[in-house]
Amino acid sequence: MLVVLVTVFRPQAEEVEDSDATPSVSESELQLYIKVYGAMQDNHDLTIDNAIAPYQISLDDFRALERRIQSEPRMVERVRQALLQQAQAHSVFAQSMATPSPVATAAETPKKKHKKKK
């Protein structure tokens, strides 16, 4: 007697590491990136080399960080928002457009009526 066993083989999904996957960006790295570009935004004469100097990071390492950030759309949006807020905060035009708070003048201050004593 010949017994034939049929085994159904269903391959399961395997997690394959993508060798091209970029490591995620830490919050401190993101803040460093924003600080560097914020400094350059505030001082247009500042070169990238001078902007990164206080952070002891090489230009190659900074560019690698930049590539990682640019590969994540949500990080790019966070950088855009942070730099936009910084630009608005430092903008003379934006500050001049601020709504002034009204200050009562002497002419507008209501005068108190004095009651006569009997």
NORNORKA-V814153 format. One record per run of one state. SS is the DSSP state (helix for helix, strand for strand, loop for the rest). FROM is the first residue (numbers start at 1). TO is the last residue. Records with the same first field share a line. If there is no record, write none. Layout:
SS=FROM-TO ; FROM-TO
This chain:
loop=1-26 ; 43-47 ; 54-58 ; 71-72 ; 91-91 ; 97-118
helix=27-42 ; 48-53 ; 59-70 ; 73-90 ; 92-96
